[in-house]
Amino acid sequence: MDLERSQALHAYQVSEVYRLAYRGFMGTGAASMVVSAEFGPGTITLTIQSSSGSKLILNKVFKKLLQAERQALGVEAQRKGTQPHEL
């Protein structure tokens, strides 16, 4: 079934929006990031479309989240025989 599904689905793109507002011991901060993920035959590409807000949140939270997502996609891609692309 996976083979039939992958043959029928040639490519698709998804946009994800990440938002975080922090209020705590270290003060307050907020950030948002829009990321597009393109899936095609044998390829996976993650691209940051836009980002705004706290550089600390962008670099320490969102970019780490994208690294983890890329690693998870890499494991899934290896299982399916595809490779993710860098941001």
Secondary structure, DSSP 8 states (H G I E B T S, - for coil): -HHHHHHH---EEEEEEEEEEEEETTEEEEEEEEEEEEEETTEEEEEEEEEEE-HHHIIIIIHHHHHHHHHHHHHHHHHHT-EEE--
